[in-house]
Amino acid sequence: MAAGPFQATAIPQLDKAKSVVIPTHEFAGPNGAPWIEERLDFPESWDLHVMDMAGHNKPVLTAQQIAAQCNTPIGSKSLRELAEGKQTVAISFDDLTRTTPAFAVTPWLMSELAKAGIQDENVLFIGSFGTHRAMTQEEVGRKLGPDVAKRYAWLNHDVFDNVKEVGTTTRGNKILLNQTFLAADLKICISGVKVHQDAGYGGGAKAILPGLAALPTVEYNHTQILTKVRTTGPVRIFKNDMRLDMIEAARMASVDYTLQILYNGRLRPTQI
């Protein structure tokens, strides 16, 4: 099951078997592919059914469709309008533990910022992965696209350092966030919508908490609220105290624009 150099380059053919091909090893595919396809073989006598998620084979958005959807945001001015007159831009993105195909939207994103007069050297990407380990240059390239990762500056968020207190939530969580992100003139988040076992769904406010939060803030949200209130769970949002705490923190961060991506079974965007 190893990815990279130990991955099989050919699949043996079997005379009598029922088979199914599935995408595996997210962000580990060859030549920039976001997955590796593997064939699973089962005895011919077995009754085999493939249970795909809803939207597994949904059509992939073209670059033109991505631009059209990104240019019609909900409850916000367009990105180009927001960026006009700004000097510095910080853009958060999740790590490889999340399947968000950020690489699908970064070309449009950078094009819009350039059209608004933002200089390349004034754009900073920040890995918003909370308490997860730091990312490497190669991994950031898989997430953002190799050209974007080489052209623009990026850094890993640090839960132990470079944080600033911005307030306390109604649930008693002292919010400490990445002060480099907070200091930018324009703050943007890229995230993906996926069911989360505690926070209801991934993406959205989670880009800030836990994404760009300090360890004490994450710990309070993930233990004090999660274990004591017990309103959390998959798909639950509106009465989920853990999620509502995250939303409060995101509002304190004053995020200007957020791109949230839905994707199919092969990590390709189907709606923005």
MOJOTA-V442583 format. One record per residue. N is the residue number from 1. RES is the residue in one small letter. OMEGA is omega in radians with two decimals (NA if undefined). D_FIRST is the distance of its C-alpha to the first C-alpha in Angstrom with 2 decimals. Layout:
BEGIN
N_RES_OMEGA_D_FIRST + N_RES_OMEGA_D_FIRST
END
This chain:
BEGIN
1_m_-3.10_0.00 + 2_a_3.07_3.82 + 3_a_3.05_6.53 + 4_g_-3.00_9.95 + 5_p_-3.11_11.31 + 6_f_-3.11_8.41 + 7_q_3.12_7.28 + 8_a_3.14_9.05 + 9_t_3.12_12.54 + 10_a_-3.13_13.82 + 11_i_-3.13_13.34 + 12_p_3.12_15.60 + 13_q_3.09_18.51 + 14_l_-3.11_19.59 + 15_d_-3.06_23.29 + 16_k_3.11_23.31 + 17_a_2.96_20.58 + 18_k_-3.02_20.20 + 19_s_3.02_17.33 + 20_v_3.11_16.23 + 21_v_-3.12_14.48 + 22_i_3.04_12.99 + 23_p_3.13_12.33 + 24_t_3.06_9.17 + 25_h_-3.12_8.49 + 26_e_3.13_12.23 + 27_f_-3.12_14.29 + 28_a_-3.08_11.73 + 29_g_3.14_12.88 + 30_p_3.04_15.01 + 31_n_3.07_18.78 + 32_g_3.11_18.96 + 33_a_-3.07_17.22 + 34_p_3.11_16.12 + 35_w_3.00_13.00 + 36_i_3.10_10.69 + 37_e_3.10_11.56 + 38_e_3.11_9.61 + 39_r_3.07_11.86 + 40_l_-3.12_11.94 + 41_d_3.14_14.72 + 42_f_3.12_17.24 + 43_p_-3.09_20.49 + 44_e_-3.09_23.36 + 45_s_-3.09_25.49 + 46_w_3.04_23.38 + 47_d_-2.95_24.72 + 48_l_3.09_21.96 + 49_h_3.10_22.44 + 50_v_-3.09_20.37 + 51_m_-3.14_21.41 + 52_d_3.05_21.19 + 53_m_3.04_22.52 + 54_a_-3.13_25.98 + 55_g_-3.09_25.98 + 56_h_-3.10_22.62 + 57_n_-3.13_24.43 + 58_k_-3.11_27.23 + 59_p_-3.12_28.66 + 60_v_3.11_27.59 + 61_l_3.00_30.42 + 62_t_3.10_32.03 + 63_a_3.13_33.08 + 64_q_3.11_36.59 + 65_q_3.08_35.59 + 66_i_3.14_33.69 + 67_a_-3.12_36.88 + 68_a_-3.13_39.11 + 69_q_3.14_37.28 + 70_c_-3.12_37.02 + 71_n_3.09_40.73 + 72_t_-3.08_41.77 + 73_p_3.13_40.63 + 74_i_3.05_41.63 + 75_g_-3.08_44.48 + 76_s_2.94_44.33 + 77_k_3.08_45.84 + 78_s_-3.13_43.76 + 79_l_-3.12_41.65 + 80_r_3.09_44.08 + 81_e_3.14_47.00 + 82_l_-3.05_45.34 + 83_a_-3.09_44.54 + 84_e_3.12_48.05 + 85_g_3.12_49.94 + 86_k_3.14_46.97 + 87_q_-3.06_46.10 + 88_t_-3.11_42.75 + 89_v_3.01_39.59 + 90_a_-3.10_36.59 + 91_i_3.12_33.47 + 92_s_3.10_30.77 + 93_f_-3.11_27.14 + 94_d_-3.05_24.16 + 95_d_-3.05_20.97 + 96_l_3.02_17.31 + 97_t_3.09_17.00 + 98_r_-3.01_19.16 + 99_t_-3.13_18.50 + 100_t_3.10_22.05 + 101_p_-3.11_22.47 + 102_a_-3.13_25.19 + 103_f_-3.11_25.12 + 104_a_-3.07_26.80 + 105_v_-3.10_29.90 + 106_t_3.10_30.41 + 107_p_3.10_32.30 + 108_w_-3.09_34.79 + 109_l_-3.10_35.05 + 110_m_3.09_35.93 + 111_s_-3.14_38.30 + 112_e_3.12_40.20 + 113_l_3.12_40.58 + 114_a_3.13_41.90 + 115_k_3.11_44.37 + 116_a_3.08_45.58 + 117_g_3.13_46.38 + 118_i_3.12_43.57 + 119_q_-3.12_43.02 + 120_d_-3.07_39.53 + 121_e_3.13_40.26 + 122_n_3.09_41.06 + 123_v_3.12_37.66 + 124_l_3.01_35.13 + 125_f_3.14_31.61 + 126_i_3.10_30.58 + 127_g_-3.08_27.09 + 128_s_-3.05_27.82 + 129_f_3.03_25.06 + 130_g_-3.06_27.33 + 131_t_3.11_26.16 + 132_h_-3.11_22.64 + 133_r_3.12_22.09 + 134_a_3.13_23.57 + 135_m_3.08_21.93 + 136_t_3.10_22.03 + 137_q_-3.11_23.83 + 138_e_3.14_20.76 + 139_e_3.07_19.24 + 140_v_3.08_22.68 + 141_g_3.10_22.78 + 142_r_-3.09_19.72 + 143_k_-3.05_21.46 + 144_l_-2.96_25.04 + 145_g_-3.03_24.75 + 146_p_-3.12_25.05 + 147_d_3.14_28.78 + 148_v_-3.11_29.61 + 149_a_3.12_27.78 + 150_k_-3.02_29.82 + 151_r_-3.04_33.08 + 152_y_3.11_33.44 + 153_a_3.06_33.45 + 154_w_3.06_30.84 + 155_l_3.08_30.37 + 156_n_3.02_28.27 + 157_h_-3.14_30.04 + 158_d_-3.09_31.04 + 159_v_-3.08_31.70 + 160_f_-2.97_34.05 + 161_d_3.05_36.25 + 162_n_3.12_37.99 + 163_v_-3.10_38.59 + 164_k_3.12_41.79 + 165_e_-3.12_43.22 + 166_v_3.12_44.08 + 167_g_3.11_45.29 + 168_t_-3.13_44.61 + 169_t_3.12_43.37 + 170_t_3.10_45.44 + 171_r_3.03_43.00 + 172_g_-3.12_43.82 + 173_n_3.07_40.80 + 174_k_-3.00_41.92 + 175_i_3.06_40.06 + 176_l_-3.04_39.08 + 177_l_3.14_37.35 + 178_n_-3.03_36.33 + 179_q_3.02_39.76 + 180_t_3.08_38.66 + 181_f_-3.09_37.46 + 182_l_-3.04_40.67 + 183_a_-3.10_42.88 + 184_a_3.10_41.83 + 185_d_-3.13_44.40 + 186_l_-3.07_41.84 + 187_k_-3.06_38.78 + 188_i_3.07_35.95 + 189_c_2.99_32.70 + 190_i_3.13_29.68 + 191_s_-3.11_27.52 + 192_g_3.14_25.70 + 193_v_-3.13_26.80 + 194_k_-3.11_24.23 + 195_v_3.12_24.97 + 196_h_-3.00_24.93 + 197_q_-3.12_25.33 + 198_d_-3.02_28.32 + 199_a_-3.13_29.76 + 200_g_3.08_29.92 + 201_y_2.97_28.13 + 202_g_3.09_26.40 + 203_g_3.12_28.22 + 204_g_-3.07_31.96 + 205_a_3.14_33.50 + 206_k_3.07_30.21 + 207_a_3.12_30.16 + 208_i_3.08_33.09 + 209_l_0.22_32.50 + 210_p_-2.94_30.08 + 211_g_-3.06_29.05 + 212_l_-3.07_32.01 + 213_a_3.06_33.55 + 214_a_-3.08_34.40 + 215_l_-3.14_32.89 + 216_p_3.12_36.00 + 217_t_3.11_35.93 + 218_v_-3.11_32.29 + 219_e_-3.14_32.92 + 220_y_-3.13_36.00 + 221_n_-3.03_34.33 + 222_h_-3.13_31.24 + 223_t_-3.09_33.20 + 224_q_-3.13_36.93 + 225_i_-3.07_36.69 + 226_l_-3.02_33.49 + 227_t_-3.05_34.53 + 228_k_-3.07_38.28 + 229_v_3.06_38.91 + 230_r_3.00_36.28 + 231_t_-3.06_36.65 + 232_t_3.08_33.05 + 233_g_-3.14_30.48 + 234_p_3.10_28.34 + 235_v_3.14_30.50 + 236_r_-3.13_33.47 + 237_i_-2.91_35.14 + 238_f_3.10_38.92 + 239_k_-3.12_39.55 + 240_n_-3.06_36.50 + 241_d_3.11_37.95 + 242_m_3.13_34.74 + 243_r_-3.13_34.45 + 244_l_3.06_38.19 + 245_d_3.09_38.02 + 246_m_-3.12_35.41 + 247_i_3.08_37.71 + 248_e_3.14_40.65 + 249_a_-3.14_38.82 + 250_a_3.10_37.81 + 251_r_3.09_41.44 + 252_m_3.13_42.58 + 253_a_3.12_40.40 + 254_s_3.08_42.36 + 255_v_-3.09_39.48 + 256_d_-3.01_41.11 + 257_y_-3.14_38.52 + 258_t_3.07_35.12 + 259_l_3.13_32.70 + 260_q_-2.92_30.50 + 261_i_2.92_28.02 + 262_l_-3.04_26.93 + 263_y_-3.09_24.05 + 264_n_-3.05_22.55 + 265_g_3.10_19.16 + 266_r_3.00_18.09 + 267_l_3.08_19.46 + 268_r_-3.03_22.75 + 269_p_3.11_26.04 + 270_t_3.06_28.24 + 271_q_3.10_30.90 + 272_i_NA_32.09
END
